[in-house]
Amino acid sequence: MQIELLEIRDHLSRFPPFEGLPDESLDELAQNTEVGYYKAGTDIFTFGSEIKDLHYVRSGAVEVYRRTGELYNRLTEGDIFGQFGLLRNHKVRFPARAIEDSLIYFISGQVFEKLCENNDSFADFVEAEGQSRLKAAVSSQGKTNDLMKIKVRKLIDRPAVTVDISATVREAAQVMDAHNVSSVLIVDPSVEWPNSRLTSVANQAMHVMVGIITDRDFRTRVVAQGLSADTPITEVMTNNPITLQSDDSVFEAILCMLRNNIHHLPLVHRRRPVGVVTLADIIKYESQSSLYLVNNVFNKQSVDELEKLLPDIRATFIRMANEDASAHMIGRAMSGVGRSISQRLLELAEQELGPAPVPYSFMALGSMARDEQLIVTDQDNALVLDDSFDAKLHDDYFLKLATFVSDGLAACGYTYCKGGIMATNSKWRQPLHVWKQYFNDWIDNPNPEKLLNSSIFFDLDSIYGEAELVETLKDLLAERASDSPRFLAALARNALNRTPPLGFFRQFVMETDGQQKHIINLKGRGTAPLTDLIRVHALACGSKAQNSLDRLDAIAATKLMTPEAISHLRYALEFLSLVRIRHQALALTEGGDANNYIEPEKFTSTERHNLKEAFQVLSQAQNFMRFRYPYNAPQKPRPSVSQR
C-alpha cells in the first residue's frame, strides 16, 4: 500500500467509529478516500446541497450550523460530519464551514453505506447524535445484582487444585495444606486435553477430573476409620462428583448444592475443571451485597466493630461496579450504607449518653442527602434541635453526641469535613428557629460568597430522630427559593464557577498532578457542576426532591427545560458518574487509593469521545442557566408575616 494510503488508514484507525474495524475494511476505506483542503472561513457545504461522501476532519476545525444559522457543533481532529445527508436523502442537513485551515478526508459514500449495512456497531455510531451515543454508552447499565444473572465463575478466586489419581491420602493432604484449600480434585493423567501449555498444578487441571475429596471426607472416611496415610486416594474420594458449568448462575449453584447436600461444587468449562466453589464462597459473596451489609451494621455493638466493616464496604462498591450496576443504583446503595452507619452510631451514642434531653434530628447534607454517595467521601452533617433547646442546659449532651458520631464516621472511612460542616461545629448545632433564620438570610441576602459555603445545606435530609424538624426546612426552602430570583441568580452564578474541562475546540483542558500526569478532576469539573446546575433548576421549580434524577423529573413536570435537554443531562450525569465509579473501583482492586482524578490518555478513542460529549452537554446547560438566571434580576418583595 502506498505511503499516503497507509497514513490515511492509520489515522482513521485511531478514532471512532473506525477504530474497531477489521484491517480489510480499513484498507478499503483508505483506497476510497480523497483529501480536500479548506482555508479558514470557507464553506465546506451549504444547506440542501447534494452530498456524496462522509467527511472526516484530518486537521483543523469545522463548525456545523442549523439552517437558522445557530451553531450546532464544533468539530476537530477525528470527528465526522455529513453522515445524516448520506443516511437520509443525500442532501445536506447541517451546513459546515472551516474556521481554521482544515484538511478533510472524503470517504466514499458507497463504501460508507456498505459498512453501515455490514457492521452494526459502526452503523449505530454514525446514526446516533452525540447525546444518543451517550445514551447507548449507559444503556447496558442498571442490571440488578440478580443471582440468576451473575455467572458462578465470578466466585472462583484461584485455579482448580488437583492431584494425580495415583496419589495417596498423605499426598492429597499435603497438597491441600500447601494451597490452604478445603478440597482437592483428583485427575487422570492418562487422558489429557490437547495443546496444553500449562505446567505444574495448572497443567493437571487440563486432565479429566475423576473425583474429589474434602476436609470433611478426611475426617469421616480416613481418620474416623483409622486408615493409613498411605491409602490410595481412589479408595476414599467421591467418584464422578456433581459439577456445574462455569457459565451457569450463582442461583443454579445454590440450588445444586442444596439439592444434593454438598458444600463443595467443582466448576467445569467444556469438561475441564476450572475451580471449586464452596458454600462459604457463596455466603461471602452475598455478604458483599448492600442489603446484607446494612443488616450487618445494626448488629454491631461498638465503633471498633463498625470500623471492621470498611473492607466489606469497599468490596460491595467494587462488586456493584464490576456487575454493571447503574450509577444511580450504586449511589443509593452506598448512601444507604452511610446512613445506616450514622444511625447505628447515634443509637450507640444514646446508649452511652442516655436519652436526648430534647427532640432532635440528625441531618445529612450533600451527596448522602441526595443518595449519590460513592466510596470517596467526607462527612457533612448537622443537628436540628427542638425549639425547647437551652444551650446552657442541653448543649453539652449534643456536643458529646455529635463528637461520638463524627469520630465514629471518621473511623469507618468518612473523613472529617475540611470546611467544618459537621454537627460538632456549634454553628451547625442549633434549634429550629435559628435554622429558619439561616435559610431566610441565605435567600434574602444572597451574595455569592455567603452561598459558596452554604449551598451544601440545600441538599438536606433527616436520617435519625424527629424528621419533621428537617421537613420544615425543606418546606421553607422549596416555598421561598422559587419566588426569589436574586437568590437563584446568586446560586446559579456559583454553579457556573466550575466549568467542564473543554477548550474552544472541545479538546480536554487538563491539570498536572505532582507526578506530571495530565489529569481531569471528574467530580470537580463534571459531576459536581452538573448536580449544582440541576439543584438550581429544581429549587426554581419549588421541588423538595433531593436526588438529582428525581429533581430532573420535577423539572420536566414544570416545562422549565425541554424534554430533550433534560434527557441529555440525565445521560451525561449517569455517564460521568459511571466513569468516576469504575475509576475508583479499579484503584481499590489494584490496592491503591480511590480518587476523582482520571487520565484521559488511558481511555480509548470512543471513551474520550463520549467524555467530550458529556462535558459538552454540561457546557450547553451552563450556557442556558447563565441566561435563565441573570444576576441583576430584581428580588421580589418578601410577604409580611400576616400575608404568609
C-alpha positions in Angstrom: 0.0 0.0 0.0 1.3 3.5 -0.9 2.6 5.6 2.0 -0.2 8.1 1.5 -2.9 5.4 1.9 -1.1 4.0 4.9 -1.2 7.4 6.5 -4.9 7.7 5.9 -5.6 4.2 7.1 -3.5 4.7 10.3 -5.2 8.0 11.2 -8.7 6.6 10.7 -7.9 3.6 12.9 -7.3 5.9 15.8 -10.8 7.4 16.0 -14.3 6.1 16.4 -16.2 4.6 14.7 -13.2 3.3 12.6 -11.0 2.1 15.4 -12.8 -1.2 15.8 -13.0 -2.1 12.1 -11.0 -5.1 10.7 -7.9 -4.4 8.7 -9.6 -5.3 5.3 -12.3 -2.6 6.0 -9.7 0.0 6.8 -7.8 -0.9 3.7 -10.9 -0.4 1.6 -11.7 2.9 3.3 -8.2 4.3 2.6 -8.4 3.3 -1.0 -11.7 5.1 -1.4 -10.8 8.3 0.4 -9.9 11.6 -1.2 -8.3 14.6 0.5 -9.5 18.2 0.4 -8.1 21.5 1.8 -10.2 24.4 3.1 -8.9 27.8 4.2 -10.4 29.3 7.3 -13.8 30.9 6.6 -14.6 28.7 3.6 -17.9 26.9 3.3 -17.5 23.1 3.0 -21.1 22.7 2.1 -24.4 24.6 2.4 -27.9 23.6 3.4 -29.7 21.5 0.8 -26.7 20.8 -1.4 -26.1 17.3 -2.5 -23.6 15.2 -0.5 -21.9 12.0 -1.8 -19.1 11.5 0.8 -18.7 11.1 4.5 -16.5 14.0 5.8 -13.7 13.4 8.3 -11.6 16.1 9.9 -8.0 15.2 9.5 -6.7 18.5 10.9 -8.1 22.0 11.6 -11.5 22.9 13.0 -15.0 22.9 11.5 -18.3 24.5 12.7 -21.6 22.9 11.8 -24.8 25.1 11.8 -28.5 24.6 11.9 -30.4 26.1 9.0 -31.2 29.1 11.2 -27.5 29.9 11.4 -27.3 28.8 15.0 -24.1 26.9 15.9 -24.9 23.2 16.2 -21.5 21.7 16.8 -17.8 22.4 16.7 -15.6 19.6 15.3 -11.9 18.9 15.3 -9.4 16.1 14.5 -11.1 12.7 14.2 -14.7 14.0 14.1 -17.1 13.1 11.3 -19.9 15.1 9.7 -22.2 14.9 6.7 -23.4 11.4 7.6 -27.0 12.4 8.0 -27.3 13.5 4.5 -25.9 10.2 3.3 -28.1 8.2 5.5 -31.3 10.0 4.6 -31.6 11.7 1.2 -28.1 12.7 0.2 -29.0 16.3 1.0 -27.0 18.5 3.5 -28.9 18.8 6.7 -26.4 20.9 8.6 -24.2 23.4 6.7 -20.5 23.3 7.6 -17.7 25.9 7.4 -13.9 25.6 8.1 -13.0 28.0 10.9 -9.3 27.1 10.7 -7.3 26.0 7.8 -8.5 22.4 7.6 -7.6 19.1 5.9 -10.7 17.0 5.2 -10.9 13.3 4.2 -13.8 12.5 1.8 -14.8 8.8 2.3 -16.8 7.3 -0.5 -20.5 7.2 0.2 -20.8 3.8 -1.3 -18.1 2.3 1.0 -19.7 4.1 3.9 -23.1 2.7 3.2 -21.6 -0.8 2.8 -20.0 -0.5 6.2 -23.3 0.5 7.7 -25.0 -2.5 6.2 -22.4 -5.0 7.4 -21.3 -3.6 10.7 -24.0 -2.9 13.3 -21.7 -1.1 15.8 -20.4 1.2 13.0 -23.9 2.0 11.9 -25.1 2.6 15.5 -22.3 5.1 16.0 -22.8 7.2 12.8 -26.6 7.2 13.0 -26.6 8.5 16.6 -26.3 12.1 17.6 -23.7 12.8 20.3 -26.1 12.6 23.2 -27.7 9.4 21.7 -24.2 7.8 21.8 -24.1 8.8 25.5 -27.4 7.1 26.0 -26.0 3.9 24.3 -22.9 4.1 26.5 -25.0 3.8 29.6 -27.9 1.7 28.3 -26.2 -1.6 29.3 -26.1 -0.4 32.9 -28.7 -0.8 35.6 -28.6 -4.5 35.8 -29.8 -5.8 39.1 -27.5 -7.9 41.2 -29.7 -10.9 40.5 -28.3 -14.2 41.4 -29.9 -15.7 38.3 -27.8 -13.4 36.1 -24.4 -13.5 37.8 -22.2 -16.2 36.5 -20.9 -18.6 39.1 -17.3 -18.3 37.7 -17.1 -14.9 39.3 -16.8 -16.6 42.7 -13.6 -18.5 41.6 -10.6 -16.9 43.4 -8.0 -19.5 42.3 -7.4 -22.2 39.7 -8.5 -25.7 40.5 -6.1 -27.5 42.9 -5.6 -31.1 41.8 -3.7 -34.3 42.5 -2.9 -37.3 40.3 -5.2 -40.4 40.5 -2.2 -42.4 41.8 -1.7 -40.1 44.8 -2.0 -41.4 48.4 -4.1 -39.9 51.2 -1.0 -38.3 52.7 0.0 -36.7 49.3 -3.5 -35.3 48.8 -3.5 -33.8 52.4 -0.1 -32.2 51.8 -1.4 -30.6 48.6 -4.4 -29.2 50.4 -2.3 -27.9 53.2 0.2 -26.3 50.8 -2.6 -24.5 48.9 -4.7 -23.8 52.0 -7.9 -25.3 50.5 -10.6 -27.4 51.9 -10.9 -29.8 48.9 -8.8 -31.2 46.1 -9.8 -32.6 42.7 -8.4 -35.9 41.5 -7.5 -36.1 37.8 -6.5 -38.8 35.5 -3.2 -38.1 33.6 -3.9 -40.8 31.1 -6.4 -38.6 29.4 -5.0 -35.1 28.5 -6.5 -32.2 26.8 -4.7 -31.3 23.6 -2.4 -28.2 23.1 -1.9 -27.6 26.8 1.0 -25.3 27.5 0.4 -25.1 31.3 2.7 -26.8 33.8 2.6 -27.9 37.4 -0.8 -27.9 39.2 -2.4 -25.8 36.5 -1.3 -28.4 33.9 -3.0 -31.2 35.9 -6.3 -29.2 35.7 -6.1 -29.9 31.9 -6.6 -33.7 32.7 -10.0 -35.2 33.1 -11.4 -35.0 36.6 -12.5 -38.3 38.1 -13.1 -37.5 41.8 -13.0 -35.0 44.7 -12.0 -35.3 48.4 -12.8 -32.7 51.0 -11.6 -32.0 54.5 -14.8 -33.5 55.8 -14.1 -36.7 53.9 -10.7 -36.9 55.6 -12.4 -36.7 59.0 -15.2 -39.3 58.2 -13.5 -41.6 55.7 -9.9 -41.6 56.8 -9.3 -40.5 60.4 -12.6 -41.9 61.8 -12.0 -45.2 60.0 -8.3 -45.4 61.2 -7.0 -45.7 57.6 -3.3 -45.5 56.9 -1.9 -42.3 55.3 -0.6 -44.5 52.5 -4.1 -45.4 51.5 -4.7 -44.7 47.8 -6.8 -41.6 47.3 -9.1 -43.6 44.9 -10.4 -45.6 47.9 -11.8 -42.6 49.8 -12.6 -40.0 47.1 -16.1 -39.2 45.8 -16.2 -40.7 42.3 -17.5 -38.6 39.4 -18.6 -35.7 41.6 -21.5 -33.5 40.7 -20.3 -30.5 38.7 -21.7 -27.3 37.2 -20.7 -25.3 34.1 -18.8 -22.2 35.0 -21.2 -20.1 32.9 -24.2 -21.2 35.0 -25.6 -18.7 37.5 -24.9 -18.3 41.2 -28.5 -19.2 41.7 -28.1 -22.5 39.9 -25.0 -23.2 42.1 -27.1 -22.6 45.3 -29.8 -24.9 44.1 -27.4 -27.6 43.1 -25.6 -27.6 46.5 -28.9 -27.6 48.4 -30.5 -30.2 46.2 -27.5 -32.6 46.6 -26.5 -31.6 50.2 -22.9 -30.8 49.2 -20.6 -28.0 50.3 -18.0 -28.2 47.5 -19.0 -27.8 43.9 -16.5 -28.2 41.1 -16.9 -25.9 38.2 -16.0 -27.0 34.7 -15.6 -25.4 31.3 -16.2 -27.9 28.5 -15.5 -30.8 30.9 -12.2 -29.2 32.1 -12.2 -28.3 35.8 -11.5 -24.6 36.4 -12.2 -24.2 40.1 -14.2 -25.2 43.1 -16.9 -23.1 44.7 -17.8 -23.7 48.4 -20.9 -22.8 50.4 -18.6 -20.4 52.3 -17.8 -18.6 48.9 -21.5 -18.0 48.3 -22.1 -16.7 51.8 -19.1 -14.4 51.4 -20.3 -13.3 48.0 -23.8 -12.4 49.4 -22.2 -10.6 52.3 -20.9 -8.1 49.8 -24.4 -7.0 48.9 -25.5 -3.7 50.3 -28.6 -5.2 51.9 -26.6 -7.7 53.8 -24.1 -5.1 54.8 -26.8 -2.7 56.1 -28.3 -5.5 58.1 -24.8 -6.3 59.5 -24.3 -2.7 60.5 -27.1 -2.8 63.0 -25.7 -5.9 64.6 -22.5 -4.2 65.6 -22.1 -3.2 69.3 -19.2 -0.7 69.1 -17.3 1.7 66.9 -14.5 -0.8 66.7 -16.9 -3.4 65.3 -18.3 -0.9 62.8 -14.8 0.1 61.7 -14.1 -3.6 60.8 -16.8 -3.3 58.1 -14.7 -0.9 56.0 -13.3 -3.8 53.8 -16.8 -5.1 53.2 -18.0 -1.6 52.2 -15.2 -1.4 49.6 -15.9 -4.9 48.4 -19.6 -4.0 48.0 -18.7 -1.0 45.9 -16.3 -2.9 43.7 -18.8 -5.7 43.2 -21.6 -3.4 42.1 -19.2 -1.6 39.7 -18.0 -4.9 38.2 -21.5 -6.1 37.8 -22.6 -3.1 35.8 -25.0 -1.6 38.3 -26.1 1.9 37.3 -24.5 4.9 39.0 -28.0 5.6 40.4 -28.2 2.2 42.0 -24.6 2.4 43.4 -25.2 5.9 44.8 -28.4 4.8 46.6 -26.7 1.6 47.9 -23.6 3.4 49.2 -25.7 6.2 50.7 -27.9 3.6 52.4 -24.7 2.1 53.9 -23.6 5.5 55.1 -27.0 6.3 56.6 -27.1 3.0 58.4 -23.7 3.6 59.9 -24.7 7.1 61.0 -27.9 5.7 62.5 -26.1 2.9 64.4 -23.6 5.4 65.8 -26.4 7.6 67.0 -28.0 4.6 68.7 -24.7 3.7 70.3 -24.2 7.3 71.4 -27.7 7.4 73.1 -26.9 4.1 74.8 -23.7 5.7 76.3 -25.0 9.2 77.0 -28.7 8.4 77.8 -31.8 9.7 76.0 -31.6 13.2 74.4 -32.9 16.0 76.7 -35.0 17.5 73.9 -36.2 16.2 70.5 -33.7 16.5 67.6 -33.0 15.4 64.1 -29.6 14.4 62.7 -29.4 15.9 59.2 -27.3 14.5 56.4 -26.1 17.0 53.8 -24.6 16.9 50.3 -24.2 13.5 48.5 -25.7 11.4 51.3 -28.8 13.5 51.3 -29.0 13.2 47.5 -28.5 9.4 47.7 -25.4 9.8 45.4 -22.6 8.9 47.8 -19.6 7.0 46.5 -16.6 5.4 48.1 -14.6 8.6 48.2 -16.5 11.0 50.5 -16.3 13.1 53.6 -19.0 13.7 56.2 -21.4 16.6 56.0 -24.0 16.7 58.7 -25.8 19.0 61.2 -28.2 18.8 64.2 -31.6 20.5 64.1 -32.9 20.8 67.7 -36.3 21.4 69.1 -37.0 25.0 70.0 -37.2 24.0 73.6 -33.4 23.6 73.4 -31.5 25.6 76.0 -27.7 25.8 75.3 -26.7 26.1 78.9 -28.7 23.0 79.9 -28.5 20.8 76.8 -25.6 21.7 74.5 -23.1 19.6 76.5 -25.1 16.5 75.7 -25.5 17.3 72.0 -21.8 18.2 71.6 -20.8 14.8 73.0 -23.4 13.1 70.8 -22.1 14.9 67.7 -18.5 14.1 68.6 -19.2 10.4 69.1 -20.9 10.2 65.7 -18.3 12.3 63.9 -15.4 10.4 65.3 -17.2 7.1 64.5 -17.8 8.1 60.9 -14.1 9.0 60.5 -13.1 5.6 61.9 -15.4 4.0 59.3 -13.8 5.8 56.4 -15.9 9.0 56.2 -13.3 11.7 56.7 -13.9 14.9 58.6 -15.2 17.8 56.6 -12.4 20.2 55.9 -14.9 23.1 55.8 -16.2 22.2 59.3 -19.8 21.3 58.0 -20.4 18.9 60.9 -22.6 18.8 63.9 -19.5 19.2 66.1 -19.4 22.8 65.0 -21.8 24.8 67.3 -22.9 26.9 64.3 -24.5 23.8 62.8 -26.0 22.5 66.0 -28.9 24.9 66.5 -32.7 24.9 67.4 -35.2 25.0 64.5 -35.9 28.8 64.8 -32.2 29.5 64.3 -32.1 27.3 61.2 -35.0 29.1 59.8 -33.1 32.4 60.3 -30.1 30.9 58.4 -32.2 29.8 55.4 -34.1 33.1 55.3 -30.9 35.1 55.4 -29.3 33.0 52.6 -32.4 33.6 50.5 -32.9 37.3 51.4 -29.3 38.3 51.2 -27.9 36.1 48.5 -24.3 37.2 47.9 -22.2 34.6 46.1 -19.6 34.5 48.9 -22.2 33.6 51.5 -23.8 31.0 49.3 -20.5 29.4 48.4 -20.2 27.8 51.8 -23.9 27.3 52.4 -25.2 25.7 49.2 -24.5 22.2 50.6 -27.4 22.9 53.0 -29.7 22.9 50.0 -29.2 19.1 49.8 -30.7 18.0 53.1 -32.4 15.0 54.7 -33.2 13.7 58.1 -31.6 10.3 58.8 -32.4 10.0 62.6 -34.7 11.5 65.1 -37.6 13.8 64.5 -37.8 14.1 60.7 -40.4 16.8 60.9 -37.7 19.3 62.0 -35.9 18.8 58.7 -39.0 18.6 56.7 -39.9 22.1 58.0 -36.7 23.4 56.5 -37.3 21.6 53.2 -40.7 23.2 53.0 -39.3 26.7 53.7 -36.6 26.3 51.1 -39.0 25.0 48.4 -41.5 27.7 49.0 -39.2 30.7 49.2 -36.4 29.8 46.7 -38.8 29.5 43.7 -40.0 33.1 44.5 -36.6 34.6 44.9 -34.9 35.5 41.6 -31.8 37.1 43.2 -31.2 34.0 45.3 -31.5 31.7 42.3 -29.2 34.0 40.3 -26.6 34.0 43.0 -26.8 30.3 43.3 -26.5 29.9 39.5 -23.5 32.2 39.5 -21.7 30.0 41.9 -22.7 26.9 40.0 -21.0 28.5 36.9 -17.7 28.8 38.7 -16.8 25.2 37.9 -16.8 24.6 34.1 -16.2 21.5 32.1 -12.6 20.8 31.0 -13.1 21.6 27.4 -11.2 24.1 25.3 -12.6 26.2 22.4 -12.4 23.2 20.0 -13.7 20.7 22.5 -10.2 19.5 23.4 -9.6 18.5 27.0 -8.1 21.2 29.3 -6.1 19.1 31.8 -4.3 19.8 35.0 -0.9 18.3 36.0 -0.5 16.5 39.3 2.6 16.0 41.3 3.8 13.2 39.1 3.3 15.2 36.0 0.3 13.2 34.9 -2.3 15.0 32.8 -5.5 14.6 34.7 -9.1 15.8 35.0 -10.9 16.2 38.3 -14.0 14.3 37.2 -16.0 15.4 40.3 -14.9 19.0 40.4 -15.2 19.6 36.7 -18.0 17.1 35.8 -20.5 15.6 38.3 -20.3 18.4 40.9 -21.2 21.3 38.4 -23.9 19.0 36.9 -25.5 18.5 40.3 -25.2 22.2 41.1 -26.9 23.1 37.9 -29.8 20.6 38.5 -30.2 21.8 42.1 -30.7 25.4 40.9 -33.4 24.4 38.4 -35.1 22.2 40.9 -35.3 25.0 43.5 -36.7 27.3 40.8 -39.5 24.8 40.3 -40.3 24.6 44.0 -39.3 21.0 44.2 -38.4 19.3 47.5 -36.7 16.4 45.7 -33.1 15.8 46.7 -31.7 13.1 44.3 -30.6 14.6 41.0 -32.6 12.3 38.9 -35.7 12.9 41.0 -35.0 16.6 40.6 -34.8 16.2 36.8 -38.3 14.6 36.9 -39.6 17.5 38.9 -38.1 20.0 36.4 -39.6 18.0 33.5 -43.1 18.3 35.1 -42.8 22.2 35.1 -41.6 22.5 31.5 -38.8 24.8 32.6 -36.5 22.8 30.2 -37.2 20.9 27.1 -37.5 17.1 27.4 -34.5 16.7 25.1 -32.3 18.9 27.3 -33.4 17.0 30.4 -32.7 13.7 28.7 -29.2 14.9 27.8 -28.5 16.0 31.4 -29.7 12.6 32.7 -27.4 10.6 30.4 -24.4 12.9 30.9 -24.7 12.7 34.7 -25.0 8.9 34.5 -22.1 8.5 32.1 -19.7 10.8 34.1 -20.7 9.1 37.3 -20.0 5.7 35.9 -16.6 6.7 34.7 -15.8 8.0 38.2 -17.2 4.8 39.8 -15.1 2.5 37.6 -12.0 4.6 38.1 -12.4 4.3 41.9 -13.3 0.6 41.8 -10.2 -0.2 39.7 -7.9 1.7 42.0 -9.3 -0.2 45.0 -9.0 -3.5 43.2 -5.3 -2.8 42.4 -4.7 -1.9 46.1 -4.5 1.8 45.6 -6.4 4.8 47.0 -9.6 5.8 45.2 -9.8 9.3 43.9 -11.6 11.5 41.4 -8.7 12.2 39.0 -8.8 10.4 35.6 -6.1 10.4 32.9 -7.9 10.7 29.5 -4.8 9.4 27.7 -5.5 6.0 29.2 -9.0 5.9 27.7 -9.9 4.5 24.3 -10.9 6.9 21.5 -14.5 6.0 21.9 -14.4 6.6 25.6 -12.7 10.0 25.2 -15.3 10.9 22.5 -18.1 10.1 25.0 -16.4 12.1 27.7 -16.3 15.1 25.4 -20.0 14.7 24.6 -20.9 14.6 28.3 -18.8 17.6 29.0 -20.4 19.4 26.0 -23.9 18.7 27.5 -22.7 20.4 30.7 -21.3 23.3 28.8 -24.5 23.9 26.9 -26.6 23.5 30.0 -24.5 26.1 31.8 -25.0 28.5 28.9 -28.7 28.1 29.3 -28.5 28.7 33.0 -26.4 31.8 32.5 -29.3 33.4 30.6 -32.1 31.8 32.6 -31.0 33.4 35.9 -29.4 36.8 35.2 -27.6 38.2 38.2 -29.2 41.6 38.0 -32.7 40.1 38.5 -34.8 42.1 40.9 -35.8 40.4 44.2 -39.5 40.1 44.7 -40.7 41.7 47.9 -41.0 39.3 50.8 -44.6 39.0 52.1 -45.3 40.2 55.6 -46.0 37.7 58.4 -49.8 38.2 58.1 -49.6 37.5 54.3 -47.7 34.3 54.9 
